[in-house]
Each structure stands twice: as structure tokens, then as C-alpha cells.
Amino acid sequence: MDASVTDERQSISDVLCIRAYSVADEPHVRELLEDLPDLYPHGEKWLDRTFGEISQEKARLTVVEIGTDIVAVSIEKSKGHGRMKLSTLYIHPDFRNMRMGTSFFRYLDTRWRSENWKEVYMTVASQGAYALERLVKVFGFECVAVQEDRYGLGRDEVVFSNASGS
């Protein structure tokens, strides 16, 4: 690995701005998540519904900016009884493997702990499970279930949870 890549990885968290979503972000978030329907059946309808839930404060969207570009997002939904689901954690492919995911997830984990959630869990299509597991296990999450054929034949869903709570 050359030094410029190393320097870039070490300094990426210094240039991140993690902030709450605003309505003006919607077109940028939709563009960032344009592949969602390819990953999840009816992903477009789910996203439309989710934007409505955000405006009703039933869901929370957080964005990560570098400069003026939104490069990552998370979508969280309360599931009652002290449980929170991280429905979406997406980082633009150009910014993966640069420690951005770690910085972003650390921010989210700190917020969940301060809000005293009993459990935070997330699901992911099986093809993305390994990458997500590498990130979240550092924060006490573990694979707790696999739902076979959840997204269609041979398209499984993996469930991660912070078993001991946030």
C-alpha cells in the first residue's frame, strides 16, 4: 500500500461531517441509494414509505458528508420495547475501506448507548454480511440468525444484534 492511501485512510474521519437528515437532502440520499431496489424486493416502495416515516419522526436518517457530498447514510427505526433496528447503513463504494464505516458506526453506537436502547439489531442480504460483520463485531454485535430465501430463492438475510444491549 502506498503512503498516500495510508494517509488518506488515517485522515478520512477528520473531514467527515455526520449530521441529521434535512428535507433538502432527499434527492441526494435517493441518488446514493439508487441500487436499493436491486438488493431488496420493493426497495423503492420501502424507501418512499421511510421518507414519510422520517417526516413523522417514526424513523431517523443520519447522513455523512465530505465537503458538500453525501457519501453515507443510516436509517434507524424504533421497534418498541427498547429495541432499535438499523434498517440501512450505506457507504458509497468510493469511500469503503477507508475507516469511514468505523467512524460512522462509532458515532451511531455512542448515540444508541446514550439513548439507552436495550437492543439494536440490523439485517443484511447475505452477500453483504461478511463486510458488515467485520465492522460491527468490534461494537459487540454478533450474527444471531439467518433467514433463508428472505429476498427470494437463494437470497438469504443475516441478522446481527448487540446481544448484551447498547
Phi and psi in radians as a Rosetta constraint file:
Dihedral C 1 N 2 CA 2 C 2 CIRCULARHARMONIC -1.445 0.35
Dihedral N 2 CA 2 C 2 N 3 CIRCULARHARMONIC 2.839 0.35
Dihedral C 2 N 3 CA 3 C 3 CIRCULARHARMONIC -1.079 0.35
Dihedral N 3 CA 3 C 3 N 4 CIRCULARHARMONIC -0.597 0.35
Dihedral C 3 N 4 CA 4 C 4 CIRCULARHARMONIC -1.137 0.35
Dihedral N 4 CA 4 C 4 N 5 CIRCULARHARMONIC -0.613 0.35
Dihedral C 4 N 5 CA 5 C 5 CIRCULARHARMONIC -1.189 0.35
Dihedral N 5 CA 5 C 5 N 6 CIRCULARHARMONIC -0.765 0.35
Dihedral C 5 N 6 CA 6 C 6 CIRCULARHARMONIC -1.041 0.35
Dihedral N 6 CA 6 C 6 N 7 CIRCULARHARMONIC -0.820 0.35
Dihedral C 6 N 7 CA 7 C 7 CIRCULARHARMONIC -1.063 0.35
Dihedral N 7 CA 7 C 7 N 8 CIRCULARHARMONIC -0.713 0.35
Dihedral C 7 N 8 CA 8 C 8 CIRCULARHARMONIC -1.087 0.35
Dihedral N 8 CA 8 C 8 N 9 CIRCULARHARMONIC -0.744 0.35
Dihedral C 8 N 9 CA 9 C 9 CIRCULARHARMONIC -1.147 0.35
Dihedral N 9 CA 9 C 9 N 10 CIRCULARHARMONIC -0.680 0.35
Dihedral C 9 N 10 CA 10 C 10 CIRCULARHARMONIC -1.268 0.35
Dihedral N 10 CA 10 C 10 N 11 CIRCULARHARMONIC -0.453 0.35
Dihedral C 10 N 11 CA 11 C 11 CIRCULARHARMONIC -1.797 0.35
Dihedral N 11 CA 11 C 11 N 12 CIRCULARHARMONIC -0.047 0.35
Dihedral C 11 N 12 CA 12 C 12 CIRCULARHARMONIC -1.036 0.35
Dihedral N 12 CA 12 C 12 N 13 CIRCULARHARMONIC -0.696 0.35
Dihedral C 12 N 13 CA 13 C 13 CIRCULARHARMONIC -1.186 0.35
Dihedral N 13 CA 13 C 13 N 14 CIRCULARHARMONIC -0.342 0.35
Dihedral C 13 N 14 CA 14 C 14 CIRCULARHARMONIC -1.277 0.35
Dihedral N 14 CA 14 C 14 N 15 CIRCULARHARMONIC -0.370 0.35
Dihedral C 14 N 15 CA 15 C 15 CIRCULARHARMONIC -1.885 0.35
Dihedral N 15 CA 15 C 15 N 16 CIRCULARHARMONIC 0.035 0.35
Dihedral C 15 N 16 CA 16 C 16 CIRCULARHARMONIC -1.374 0.35
Dihedral N 16 CA 16 C 16 N 17 CIRCULARHARMONIC 2.498 0.35
Dihedral C 16 N 17 CA 17 C 17 CIRCULARHARMONIC -2.122 0.35
Dihedral N 17 CA 17 C 17 N 18 CIRCULARHARMONIC 1.950 0.35
Dihedral C 17 N 18 CA 18 C 18 CIRCULARHARMONIC -1.776 0.35
Dihedral N 18 CA 18 C 18 N 19 CIRCULARHARMONIC 2.172 0.35
Dihedral C 18 N 19 CA 19 C 19 CIRCULARHARMONIC -2.627 0.35
Dihedral N 19 CA 19 C 19 N 20 CIRCULARHARMONIC 2.917 0.35
Dihedral C 19 N 20 CA 20 C 20 CIRCULARHARMONIC -1.213 0.35
Dihedral N 20 CA 20 C 20 N 21 CIRCULARHARMONIC 2.595 0.35
Dihedral C 20 N 21 CA 21 C 21 CIRCULARHARMONIC -1.129 0.35
Dihedral N 21 CA 21 C 21 N 22 CIRCULARHARMONIC 2.541 0.35
Dihedral C 21 N 22 CA 22 C 22 CIRCULARHARMONIC -2.195 0.35
Dihedral N 22 CA 22 C 22 N 23 CIRCULARHARMONIC 2.747 0.35
Dihedral C 22 N 23 CA 23 C 23 CIRCULARHARMONIC -0.970 0.35
Dihedral N 23 CA 23 C 23 N 24 CIRCULARHARMONIC -0.595 0.35
Dihedral C 23 N 24 CA 24 C 24 CIRCULARHARMONIC -1.120 0.35
Dihedral N 24 CA 24 C 24 N 25 CIRCULARHARMONIC -0.298 0.35
Dihedral C 24 N 25 CA 25 C 25 CIRCULARHARMONIC -1.379 0.35
Dihedral N 25 CA 25 C 25 N 26 CIRCULARHARMONIC -0.281 0.35
Dihedral C 25 N 26 CA 26 C 26 CIRCULARHARMONIC -0.897 0.35
Dihedral N 26 CA 26 C 26 N 27 CIRCULARHARMONIC -0.876 0.35
Dihedral C 26 N 27 CA 27 C 27 CIRCULARHARMONIC -1.083 0.35
Dihedral N 27 CA 27 C 27 N 28 CIRCULARHARMONIC -0.599 0.35
Dihedral C 27 N 28 CA 28 C 28 CIRCULARHARMONIC -1.240 0.35
Dihedral N 28 CA 28 C 28 N 29 CIRCULARHARMONIC -0.679 0.35
Dihedral C 28 N 29 CA 29 C 29 CIRCULARHARMONIC -1.188 0.35
Dihedral N 29 CA 29 C 29 N 30 CIRCULARHARMONIC -0.742 0.35
Dihedral C 29 N 30 CA 30 C 30 CIRCULARHARMONIC -1.054 0.35
Dihedral N 30 CA 30 C 30 N 31 CIRCULARHARMONIC -0.717 0.35
Dihedral C 30 N 31 CA 31 C 31 CIRCULARHARMONIC -1.117 0.35
Dihedral N 31 CA 31 C 31 N 32 CIRCULARHARMONIC -0.752 0.35
Dihedral C 31 N 32 CA 32 C 32 CIRCULARHARMONIC -1.075 0.35
Dihedral N 32 CA 32 C 32 N 33 CIRCULARHARMONIC -0.661 0.35
Dihedral C 32 N 33 CA 33 C 33 CIRCULARHARMONIC -1.701 0.35
Dihedral N 33 CA 33 C 33 N 34 CIRCULARHARMONIC 0.423 0.35
Dihedral C 33 N 34 CA 34 C 34 CIRCULARHARMONIC -1.085 0.35
Dihedral N 34 CA 34 C 34 N 35 CIRCULARHARMONIC -0.392 0.35
Dihedral C 34 N 35 CA 35 C 35 CIRCULARHARMONIC -1.505 0.35
Dihedral N 35 CA 35 C 35 N 36 CIRCULARHARMONIC -0.048 0.35
Dihedral C 35 N 36 CA 36 C 36 CIRCULARHARMONIC -0.926 0.35
Dihedral N 36 CA 36 C 36 N 37 CIRCULARHARMONIC -0.787 0.35
Dihedral C 36 N 37 CA 37 C 37 CIRCULARHARMONIC -1.085 0.35
Dihedral N 37 CA 37 C 37 N 38 CIRCULARHARMONIC -0.474 0.35
Dihedral C 37 N 38 CA 38 C 38 CIRCULARHARMONIC -1.250 0.35
Dihedral N 38 CA 38 C 38 N 39 CIRCULARHARMONIC -0.533 0.35
Dihedral C 38 N 39 CA 39 C 39 CIRCULARHARMONIC -1.501 0.35
Dihedral N 39 CA 39 C 39 N 40 CIRCULARHARMONIC -0.649 0.35
Dihedral C 39 N 40 CA 40 C 40 CIRCULARHARMONIC -2.260 0.35
Dihedral N 40 CA 40 C 40 N 41 CIRCULARHARMONIC 2.240 0.35
Dihedral C 40 N 41 CA 41 C 41 CIRCULARHARMONIC -0.987 0.35
Dihedral N 41 CA 41 C 41 N 42 CIRCULARHARMONIC 2.362 0.35
Dihedral C 41 N 42 CA 42 C 42 CIRCULARHARMONIC 1.114 0.35
Dihedral N 42 CA 42 C 42 N 43 CIRCULARHARMONIC 0.458 0.35
Dihedral C 42 N 43 CA 43 C 43 CIRCULARHARMONIC -1.030 0.35
Dihedral N 43 CA 43 C 43 N 44 CIRCULARHARMONIC -0.633 0.35
Dihedral C 43 N 44 CA 44 C 44 CIRCULARHARMONIC -1.122 0.35
Dihedral N 44 CA 44 C 44 N 45 CIRCULARHARMONIC -0.784 0.35
Dihedral C 44 N 45 CA 45 C 45 CIRCULARHARMONIC -1.135 0.35
Dihedral N 45 CA 45 C 45 N 46 CIRCULARHARMONIC -0.694 0.35
Dihedral C 45 N 46 CA 46 C 46 CIRCULARHARMONIC -1.065 0.35
Dihedral N 46 CA 46 C 46 N 47 CIRCULARHARMONIC -0.760 0.35
Dihedral C 46 N 47 CA 47 C 47 CIRCULARHARMONIC -1.145 0.35
Dihedral N 47 CA 47 C 47 N 48 CIRCULARHARMONIC -0.730 0.35
Dihedral C 47 N 48 CA 48 C 48 CIRCULARHARMONIC -1.002 0.35
Dihedral N 48 CA 48 C 48 N 49 CIRCULARHARMONIC -0.827 0.35
Dihedral C 48 N 49 CA 49 C 49 CIRCULARHARMONIC -1.068 0.35
Dihedral N 49 CA 49 C 49 N 50 CIRCULARHARMONIC -0.722 0.35
Dihedral C 49 N 50 CA 50 C 50 CIRCULARHARMONIC -1.123 0.35
Dihedral N 50 CA 50 C 50 N 51 CIRCULARHARMONIC -0.708 0.35
Dihedral C 50 N 51 CA 51 C 51 CIRCULARHARMONIC -1.059 0.35
Dihedral N 51 CA 51 C 51 N 52 CIRCULARHARMONIC -0.626 0.35
Dihedral C 51 N 52 CA 52 C 52 CIRCULARHARMONIC -1.131 0.35
Dihedral N 52 CA 52 C 52 N 53 CIRCULARHARMONIC -0.699 0.35
Dihedral C 52 N 53 CA 53 C 53 CIRCULARHARMONIC -1.184 0.35
Dihedral N 53 CA 53 C 53 N 54 CIRCULARHARMONIC -0.571 0.35
Dihedral C 53 N 54 CA 54 C 54 CIRCULARHARMONIC -1.124 0.35
Dihedral N 54 CA 54 C 54 N 55 CIRCULARHARMONIC -0.768 0.35
Dihedral C 54 N 55 CA 55 C 55 CIRCULARHARMONIC -1.164 0.35
Dihedral N 55 CA 55 C 55 N 56 CIRCULARHARMONIC -0.412 0.35
Dihedral C 55 N 56 CA 56 C 56 CIRCULARHARMONIC -1.651 0.35
Dihedral N 56 CA 56 C 56 N 57 CIRCULARHARMONIC 0.092 0.35
Dihedral C 56 N 57 CA 57 C 57 CIRCULARHARMONIC 1.058 0.35
Dihedral N 57 CA 57 C 57 N 58 CIRCULARHARMONIC 0.564 0.35
Dihedral C 57 N 58 CA 58 C 58 CIRCULARHARMONIC -1.715 0.35
Dihedral N 58 CA 58 C 58 N 59 CIRCULARHARMONIC -0.126 0.35
Dihedral C 58 N 59 CA 59 C 59 CIRCULARHARMONIC -2.535 0.35
Dihedral N 59 CA 59 C 59 N 60 CIRCULARHARMONIC 2.755 0.35
Dihedral C 59 N 60 CA 60 C 60 CIRCULARHARMONIC -2.251 0.35
Dihedral N 60 CA 60 C 60 N 61 CIRCULARHARMONIC 2.266 0.35
Dihedral C 60 N 61 CA 61 C 61 CIRCULARHARMONIC -2.022 0.35
Dihedral N 61 CA 61 C 61 N 62 CIRCULARHARMONIC 2.323 0.35
Dihedral C 61 N 62 CA 62 C 62 CIRCULARHARMONIC -2.120 0.35
Dihedral N 62 CA 62 C 62 N 63 CIRCULARHARMONIC 2.416 0.35
Dihedral C 62 N 63 CA 63 C 63 CIRCULARHARMONIC -2.023 0.35
Dihedral N 63 CA 63 C 63 N 64 CIRCULARHARMONIC 2.692 0.35
Dihedral C 63 N 64 CA 64 C 64 CIRCULARHARMONIC -2.075 0.35
Dihedral N 64 CA 64 C 64 N 65 CIRCULARHARMONIC 2.217 0.35
Dihedral C 64 N 65 CA 65 C 65 CIRCULARHARMONIC -2.006 0.35
Dihedral N 65 CA 65 C 65 N 66 CIRCULARHARMONIC 2.562 0.35
Dihedral C 65 N 66 CA 66 C 66 CIRCULARHARMONIC -2.155 0.35
Dihedral N 66 CA 66 C 66 N 67 CIRCULARHARMONIC 2.017 0.35
Dihedral C 66 N 67 CA 67 C 67 CIRCULARHARMONIC 1.153 0.35
Dihedral N 67 CA 67 C 67 N 68 CIRCULARHARMONIC -2.149 0.35
Dihedral C 67 N 68 CA 68 C 68 CIRCULARHARMONIC -1.862 0.35
Dihedral N 68 CA 68 C 68 N 69 CIRCULARHARMONIC 0.109 0.35
Dihedral C 68 N 69 CA 69 C 69 CIRCULARHARMONIC -1.700 0.35
Dihedral N 69 CA 69 C 69 N 70 CIRCULARHARMONIC 2.270 0.35
Dihedral C 69 N 70 CA 70 C 70 CIRCULARHARMONIC -1.411 0.35
Dihedral N 70 CA 70 C 70 N 71 CIRCULARHARMONIC 2.088 0.35
Dihedral C 70 N 71 CA 71 C 71 CIRCULARHARMONIC -2.040 0.35
Dihedral N 71 CA 71 C 71 N 72 CIRCULARHARMONIC -0.123 0.35
Dihedral C 71 N 72 CA 72 C 72 CIRCULARHARMONIC -2.762 0.35
Dihedral N 72 CA 72 C 72 N 73 CIRCULARHARMONIC 2.659 0.35
Dihedral C 72 N 73 CA 73 C 73 CIRCULARHARMONIC -2.530 0.35
Dihedral N 73 CA 73 C 73 N 74 CIRCULARHARMONIC 2.715 0.35
Dihedral C 73 N 74 CA 74 C 74 CIRCULARHARMONIC -2.297 0.35
Dihedral N 74 CA 74 C 74 N 75 CIRCULARHARMONIC 2.569 0.35
Dihedral C 74 N 75 CA 75 C 75 CIRCULARHARMONIC -2.226 0.35
Dihedral N 75 CA 75 C 75 N 76 CIRCULARHARMONIC 2.195 0.35
Dihedral C 75 N 76 CA 76 C 76 CIRCULARHARMONIC -2.113 0.35
Dihedral N 76 CA 76 C 76 N 77 CIRCULARHARMONIC 2.537 0.35
Dihedral C 76 N 77 CA 77 C 77 CIRCULARHARMONIC -2.398 0.35
Dihedral N 77 CA 77 C 77 N 78 CIRCULARHARMONIC 2.252 0.35
Dihedral C 77 N 78 CA 78 C 78 CIRCULARHARMONIC -1.209 0.35
Dihedral N 78 CA 78 C 78 N 79 CIRCULARHARMONIC 2.363 0.35
Dihedral C 78 N 79 CA 79 C 79 CIRCULARHARMONIC -1.963 0.35
Dihedral N 79 CA 79 C 79 N 80 CIRCULARHARMONIC 0.233 0.35
Dihedral C 79 N 80 CA 80 C 80 CIRCULARHARMONIC 1.391 0.35
Dihedral N 80 CA 80 C 80 N 81 CIRCULARHARMONIC 2.867 0.35
Dihedral C 80 N 81 CA 81 C 81 CIRCULARHARMONIC 0.975 0.35
Dihedral N 81 CA 81 C 81 N 82 CIRCULARHARMONIC 0.620 0.35
Dihedral C 81 N 82 CA 82 C 82 CIRCULARHARMONIC 1.328 0.35
Dihedral N 82 CA 82 C 82 N 83 CIRCULARHARMONIC 0.312 0.35
Dihedral C 82 N 83 CA 83 C 83 CIRCULARHARMONIC -1.952 0.35
Dihedral N 83 CA 83 C 83 N 84 CIRCULARHARMONIC 2.418 0.35
Dihedral C 83 N 84 CA 84 C 84 CIRCULARHARMONIC -2.166 0.35
Dihedral N 84 CA 84 C 84 N 85 CIRCULARHARMONIC 2.381 0.35
Dihedral C 84 N 85 CA 85 C 85 CIRCULARHARMONIC -1.893 0.35
Dihedral N 85 CA 85 C 85 N 86 CIRCULARHARMONIC 2.196 0.35
Dihedral C 85 N 86 CA 86 C 86 CIRCULARHARMONIC -1.474 0.35
Dihedral N 86 CA 86 C 86 N 87 CIRCULARHARMONIC 1.737 0.35
Dihedral C 86 N 87 CA 87 C 87 CIRCULARHARMONIC -1.354 0.35
Dihedral N 87 CA 87 C 87 N 88 CIRCULARHARMONIC -0.570 0.35
Dihedral C 87 N 88 CA 88 C 88 CIRCULARHARMONIC -2.512 0.35
Dihedral N 88 CA 88 C 88 N 89 CIRCULARHARMONIC 2.337 0.35
Dihedral C 88 N 89 CA 89 C 89 CIRCULARHARMONIC -2.395 0.35
Dihedral N 89 CA 89 C 89 N 90 CIRCULARHARMONIC 1.870 0.35
Dihedral C 89 N 90 CA 90 C 90 CIRCULARHARMONIC -2.258 0.35
Dihedral N 90 CA 90 C 90 N 91 CIRCULARHARMONIC 2.285 0.35
Dihedral C 90 N 91 CA 91 C 91 CIRCULARHARMONIC -2.147 0.35
Dihedral N 91 CA 91 C 91 N 92 CIRCULARHARMONIC 2.251 0.35
Dihedral C 91 N 92 CA 92 C 92 CIRCULARHARMONIC -0.930 0.35
Dihedral N 92 CA 92 C 92 N 93 CIRCULARHARMONIC 2.385 0.35
Dihedral C 92 N 93 CA 93 C 93 CIRCULARHARMONIC -0.936 0.35
Dihedral N 93 CA 93 C 93 N 94 CIRCULARHARMONIC -0.550 0.35
Dihedral C 93 N 94 CA 94 C 94 CIRCULARHARMONIC -1.175 0.35
Dihedral N 94 CA 94 C 94 N 95 CIRCULARHARMONIC -0.242 0.35
Dihedral C 94 N 95 CA 95 C 95 CIRCULARHARMONIC -2.031 0.35
Dihedral N 95 CA 95 C 95 N 96 CIRCULARHARMONIC 0.193 0.35
Dihedral C 95 N 96 CA 96 C 96 CIRCULARHARMONIC -1.410 0.35
Dihedral N 96 CA 96 C 96 N 97 CIRCULARHARMONIC 2.741 0.35
Dihedral C 96 N 97 CA 97 C 97 CIRCULARHARMONIC 1.060 0.35
Dihedral N 97 CA 97 C 97 N 98 CIRCULARHARMONIC 0.573 0.35
Dihedral C 97 N 98 CA 98 C 98 CIRCULARHARMONIC -2.210 0.35
Dihedral N 98 CA 98 C 98 N 99 CIRCULARHARMONIC 0.261 0.35
Dihedral C 98 N 99 CA 99 C 99 CIRCULARHARMONIC 1.280 0.35
Dihedral N 99 CA 99 C 99 N 100 CIRCULARHARMONIC 0.124 0.35
Dihedral C 99 N 100 CA 100 C 100 CIRCULARHARMONIC -1.150 0.35
Dihedral N 100 CA 100 C 100 N 101 CIRCULARHARMONIC -0.755 0.35
Dihedral C 100 N 101 CA 101 C 101 CIRCULARHARMONIC -1.012 0.35
Dihedral N 101 CA 101 C 101 N 102 CIRCULARHARMONIC -0.718 0.35
Dihedral C 101 N 102 CA 102 C 102 CIRCULARHARMONIC -1.128 0.35
Dihedral N 102 CA 102 C 102 N 103 CIRCULARHARMONIC -0.800 0.35
Dihedral C 102 N 103 CA 103 C 103 CIRCULARHARMONIC -1.082 0.35
Dihedral N 103 CA 103 C 103 N 104 CIRCULARHARMONIC -0.771 0.35
Dihedral C 103 N 104 CA 104 C 104 CIRCULARHARMONIC -1.163 0.35
Dihedral N 104 CA 104 C 104 N 105 CIRCULARHARMONIC -0.802 0.35
Dihedral C 104 N 105 CA 105 C 105 CIRCULARHARMONIC -1.161 0.35
Dihedral N 105 CA 105 C 105 N 106 CIRCULARHARMONIC -0.628 0.35
Dihedral C 105 N 106 CA 106 C 106 CIRCULARHARMONIC -1.063 0.35
Dihedral N 106 CA 106 C 106 N 107 CIRCULARHARMONIC -0.749 0.35
Dihedral C 106 N 107 CA 107 C 107 CIRCULARHARMONIC -1.022 0.35
Dihedral N 107 CA 107 C 107 N 108 CIRCULARHARMONIC -0.858 0.35
Dihedral C 107 N 108 CA 108 C 108 CIRCULARHARMONIC -1.096 0.35
Dihedral N 108 CA 108 C 108 N 109 CIRCULARHARMONIC -0.795 0.35
Dihedral C 108 N 109 CA 109 C 109 CIRCULARHARMONIC -1.064 0.35
Dihedral N 109 CA 109 C 109 N 110 CIRCULARHARMONIC -0.719 0.35
Dihedral C 109 N 110 CA 110 C 110 CIRCULARHARMONIC -1.089 0.35
Dihedral N 110 CA 110 C 110 N 111 CIRCULARHARMONIC -0.721 0.35
Dihedral C 110 N 111 CA 111 C 111 CIRCULARHARMONIC -1.143 0.35
Dihedral N 111 CA 111 C 111 N 112 CIRCULARHARMONIC -0.779 0.35
Dihedral C 111 N 112 CA 112 C 112 CIRCULARHARMONIC -1.055 0.35
Dihedral N 112 CA 112 C 112 N 113 CIRCULARHARMONIC -0.727 0.35
Dihedral C 112 N 113 CA 113 C 113 CIRCULARHARMONIC -1.110 0.35
Dihedral N 113 CA 113 C 113 N 114 CIRCULARHARMONIC -0.752 0.35
Dihedral C 113 N 114 CA 114 C 114 CIRCULARHARMONIC -1.180 0.35
Dihedral N 114 CA 114 C 114 N 115 CIRCULARHARMONIC -0.451 0.35
Dihedral C 114 N 115 CA 115 C 115 CIRCULARHARMONIC -1.573 0.35
Dihedral N 115 CA 115 C 115 N 116 CIRCULARHARMONIC -0.034 0.35
Dihedral C 115 N 116 CA 116 C 116 CIRCULARHARMONIC 1.054 0.35
Dihedral N 116 CA 116 C 116 N 117 CIRCULARHARMONIC 0.747 0.35
Dihedral C 116 N 117 CA 117 C 117 CIRCULARHARMONIC -1.208 0.35
Dihedral N 117 CA 117 C 117 N 118 CIRCULARHARMONIC 2.382 0.35
Dihedral C 117 N 118 CA 118 C 118 CIRCULARHARMONIC -1.246 0.35
Dihedral N 118 CA 118 C 118 N 119 CIRCULARHARMONIC -0.633 0.35
Dihedral C 118 N 119 CA 119 C 119 CIRCULARHARMONIC -2.592 0.35
Dihedral N 119 CA 119 C 119 N 120 CIRCULARHARMONIC 2.433 0.35
Dihedral C 119 N 120 CA 120 C 120 CIRCULARHARMONIC -2.124 0.35
Dihedral N 120 CA 120 C 120 N 121 CIRCULARHARMONIC 2.303 0.35
Dihedral C 120 N 121 CA 121 C 121 CIRCULARHARMONIC -2.368 0.35
Dihedral N 121 CA 121 C 121 N 122 CIRCULARHARMONIC 2.848 0.35
Dihedral C 121 N 122 CA 122 C 122 CIRCULARHARMONIC -2.593 0.35
Dihedral N 122 CA 122 C 122 N 123 CIRCULARHARMONIC 2.708 0.35
Dihedral C 122 N 123 CA 123 C 123 CIRCULARHARMONIC -2.141 0.35
Dihedral N 123 CA 123 C 123 N 124 CIRCULARHARMONIC 2.676 0.35
Dihedral C 123 N 124 CA 124 C 124 CIRCULARHARMONIC -2.628 0.35
Dihedral N 124 CA 124 C 124 N 125 CIRCULARHARMONIC 2.513 0.35
Dihedral C 124 N 125 CA 125 C 125 CIRCULARHARMONIC -1.043 0.35
Dihedral N 125 CA 125 C 125 N 126 CIRCULARHARMONIC 2.493 0.35
Dihedral C 125 N 126 CA 126 C 126 CIRCULARHARMONIC -0.961 0.35
Dihedral N 126 CA 126 C 126 N 127 CIRCULARHARMONIC -0.559 0.35
Dihedral C 126 N 127 CA 127 C 127 CIRCULARHARMONIC -1.154 0.35
Dihedral N 127 CA 127 C 127 N 128 CIRCULARHARMONIC -0.358 0.35
Dihedral C 127 N 128 CA 128 C 128 CIRCULARHARMONIC -1.800 0.35
Dihedral N 128 CA 128 C 128 N 129 CIRCULARHARMONIC 0.048 0.35
Dihedral C 128 N 129 CA 129 C 129 CIRCULARHARMONIC -1.163 0.35
Dihedral N 129 CA 129 C 129 N 130 CIRCULARHARMONIC -0.704 0.35
Dihedral C 129 N 130 CA 130 C 130 CIRCULARHARMONIC -1.097 0.35
Dihedral N 130 CA 130 C 130 N 131 CIRCULARHARMONIC -0.820 0.35
Dihedral C 130 N 131 CA 131 C 131 CIRCULARHARMONIC -1.087 0.35
Dihedral N 131 CA 131 C 131 N 132 CIRCULARHARMONIC -0.727 0.35
Dihedral C 131 N 132 CA 132 C 132 CIRCULARHARMONIC -1.173 0.35
Dihedral N 132 CA 132 C 132 N 133 CIRCULARHARMONIC -0.729 0.35
Dihedral C 132 N 133 CA 133 C 133 CIRCULARHARMONIC -1.047 0.35
Dihedral N 133 CA 133 C 133 N 134 CIRCULARHARMONIC -0.710 0.35
Dihedral C 133 N 134 CA 134 C 134 CIRCULARHARMONIC -1.018 0.35
Dihedral N 134 CA 134 C 134 N 135 CIRCULARHARMONIC -0.642 0.35
Dihedral C 134 N 135 CA 135 C 135 CIRCULARHARMONIC -1.329 0.35
Dihedral N 135 CA 135 C 135 N 136 CIRCULARHARMONIC -0.882 0.35
Dihedral C 135 N 136 CA 136 C 136 CIRCULARHARMONIC -1.449 0.35
Dihedral N 136 CA 136 C 136 N 137 CIRCULARHARMONIC -0.361 0.35
Dihedral C 136 N 137 CA 137 C 137 CIRCULARHARMONIC -1.123 0.35
Dihedral N 137 CA 137 C 137 N 138 CIRCULARHARMONIC -0.487 0.35
Dihedral C 137 N 138 CA 138 C 138 CIRCULARHARMONIC -1.086 0.35
Dihedral N 138 CA 138 C 138 N 139 CIRCULARHARMONIC -0.452 0.35
Dihedral C 138 N 139 CA 139 C 139 CIRCULARHARMONIC -1.765 0.35
Dihedral N 139 CA 139 C 139 N 140 CIRCULARHARMONIC 0.269 0.35
Dihedral C 139 N 140 CA 140 C 140 CIRCULARHARMONIC 1.550 0.35
Dihedral N 140 CA 140 C 140 N 141 CIRCULARHARMONIC 0.192 0.35
Dihedral C 140 N 141 CA 141 C 141 CIRCULARHARMONIC -1.568 0.35
Dihedral N 141 CA 141 C 141 N 142 CIRCULARHARMONIC 2.582 0.35
Dihedral C 141 N 142 CA 142 C 142 CIRCULARHARMONIC -2.478 0.35
Dihedral N 142 CA 142 C 142 N 143 CIRCULARHARMONIC 2.762 0.35
Dihedral C 142 N 143 CA 143 C 143 CIRCULARHARMONIC -1.237 0.35
Dihedral N 143 CA 143 C 143 N 144 CIRCULARHARMONIC 2.167 0.35
Dihedral C 143 N 144 CA 144 C 144 CIRCULARHARMONIC -2.010 0.35
Dihedral N 144 CA 144 C 144 N 145 CIRCULARHARMONIC -0.224 0.35
Dihedral C 144 N 145 CA 145 C 145 CIRCULARHARMONIC -2.898 0.35
Dihedral N 145 CA 145 C 145 N 146 CIRCULARHARMONIC 2.737 0.35
Dihedral C 145 N 146 CA 146 C 146 CIRCULARHARMONIC -2.293 0.35
Dihedral N 146 CA 146 C 146 N 147 CIRCULARHARMONIC 2.133 0.35
Dihedral C 146 N 147 CA 147 C 147 CIRCULARHARMONIC -1.747 0.35
Dihedral N 147 CA 147 C 147 N 148 CIRCULARHARMONIC 1.875 0.35
Dihedral C 147 N 148 CA 148 C 148 CIRCULARHARMONIC -1.193 0.35
Dihedral N 148 CA 148 C 148 N 149 CIRCULARHARMONIC 2.454 0.35
Dihedral C 148 N 149 CA 149 C 149 CIRCULARHARMONIC 1.030 0.35
Dihedral N 149 CA 149 C 149 N 150 CIRCULARHARMONIC 0.419 0.35
Dihedral C 149 N 150 CA 150 C 150 CIRCULARHARMONIC -1.027 0.35
Dihedral N 150 CA 150 C 150 N 151 CIRCULARHARMONIC -0.663 0.35
Dihedral C 150 N 151 CA 151 C 151 CIRCULARHARMONIC -1.862 0.35
Dihedral N 151 CA 151 C 151 N 152 CIRCULARHARMONIC 0.287 0.35
Dihedral C 151 N 152 CA 152 C 152 CIRCULARHARMONIC 2.186 0.35
Dihedral N 152 CA 152 C 152 N 153 CIRCULARHARMONIC 2.977 0.35
Dihedral C 152 N 153 CA 153 C 153 CIRCULARHARMONIC -0.984 0.35
Dihedral N 153 CA 153 C 153 N 154 CIRCULARHARMONIC 2.118 0.35
Dihedral C 153 N 154 CA 154 C 154 CIRCULARHARMONIC 1.339 0.35
Dihedral N 154 CA 154 C 154 N 155 CIRCULARHARMONIC 0.140 0.35
Dihedral C 154 N 155 CA 155 C 155 CIRCULARHARMONIC -2.016 0.35
Dihedral N 155 CA 155 C 155 N 156 CIRCULARHARMONIC 1.584 0.35
Dihedral C 155 N 156 CA 156 C 156 CIRCULARHARMONIC -1.526 0.35
Dihedral N 156 CA 156 C 156 N 157 CIRCULARHARMONIC 2.820 0.35
Dihedral C 156 N 157 CA 157 C 157 CIRCULARHARMONIC -2.089 0.35
Dihedral N 157 CA 157 C 157 N 158 CIRCULARHARMONIC 2.356 0.35
Dihedral C 157 N 158 CA 158 C 158 CIRCULARHARMONIC -1.911 0.35
Dihedral N 158 CA 158 C 158 N 159 CIRCULARHARMONIC 2.395 0.35
Dihedral C 158 N 159 CA 159 C 159 CIRCULARHARMONIC -1.941 0.35
Dihedral N 159 CA 159 C 159 N 160 CIRCULARHARMONIC 2.229 0.35
Dihedral C 159 N 160 CA 160 C 160 CIRCULARHARMONIC -1.988 0.35
Dihedral N 160 CA 160 C 160 N 161 CIRCULARHARMONIC 2.504 0.35
Dihedral C 160 N 161 CA 161 C 161 CIRCULARHARMONIC -2.517 0.35
Dihedral N 161 CA 161 C 161 N 162 CIRCULARHARMONIC 2.605 0.35
Dihedral C 161 N 162 CA 162 C 162 CIRCULARHARMONIC -1.560 0.35
Dihedral N 162 CA 162 C 162 N 163 CIRCULARHARMONIC 1.454 0.35
Dihedral C 162 N 163 CA 163 C 163 CIRCULARHARMONIC -0.827 0.35
Dihedral N 163 CA 163 C 163 N 164 CIRCULARHARMONIC -0.596 0.35
Dihedral C 163 N 164 CA 164 C 164 CIRCULARHARMONIC -1.574 0.35
Dihedral N 164 CA 164 C 164 N 165 CIRCULARHARMONIC 0.020 0.35
Dihedral C 164 N 165 CA 165 C 165 CIRCULARHARMONIC 1.522 0.35
Dihedral N 165 CA 165 C 165 N 166 CIRCULARHARMONIC 2.814 0.35
